[in-house]
Amino acid sequence: MLFLASSVFGQVPAGSEVPASPAASSGNASNGPSSQNERSRLAVNPLTGMATSLASNYKSLTGKERWKLYWKQNYWSIGAYFGPVFTALVLDQTTNSPSQWGGGVRGYGLRLASRTGSGIIQGTVQAPVAALLHEDVRYIYSDQHGFKRRTLHAVIFSFATYDNEGHITPNVANLGAYYASTAISTAWLPGPRSRMYTLTNGSEQIALAVPVNLLQEFWPEIVRTVRPQRSP
């Protein structure tokens, strides 16, 4: 899979800046700068494990950037591991799922390893498919004002993303990767598993994407609230 990812990423053309939407082209960029350098473009949120792209003056990922972002989102960032730690505890350990693993430290360790492995598989499936379909793997940050509009944007972009030209497109790679990673993870889960488990668990992952995207959307405000203001 990594070889396939490397081959596919090399075929992705370098992105060019284009207007993302009528709102973006109107010059409304109050939520952030109009352009980002590579470091900020590939920065991964420590809680969500995702990178962000501004809707204003959207710039698609190059093949090199896709490859770097794959490693950062899946291995080389705090965000790559915070999600599995949280879901293994809240979704699995508290519900004793799967029950065959039992409780305690050993049970949690198995669930954490399972969630981490499933997350890596999800990212490894998503990355090359997104490159082939010219879909962005980052969260597209809204350039609109108002809580309701930005909330709706976060919900919509749980199922959509931008293509290389800055047009909204169904996020096929991400949605498909949820089900693919769930299906593959049944190989190491104890007890009887079925297609229904893959459908149910994959759908749960998609539903979880909504609050994750809400956190991503309002992350700048959260940081400003938590971080103490420096005196002039």
Secondary structure as UniProt FT lines:
FT   HELIX           2..9
FT   TURN            10..11
FT   HELIX           22..25
FT   TURN            26..27
FT   TURN            30..31
FT   HELIX           38..41
FT   TURN            46..48
FT   STRAND          51..54
FT   TURN            56..57
FT   HELIX           63..74
FT   HELIX           79..87
FT   HELIX           88..93
FT   TURN            94..96
FT   HELIX           99..101
FT   HELIX           104..133
FT   STRAND          139..141
FT   HELIX           147..156
FT   TURN            157..159
FT   STRAND          160..163
FT   TURN            164..165
FT   STRAND          168..170
FT   HELIX           172..185
FT   TURN            186..188
FT   HELIX           195..217
FT   HELIX           219..226
//
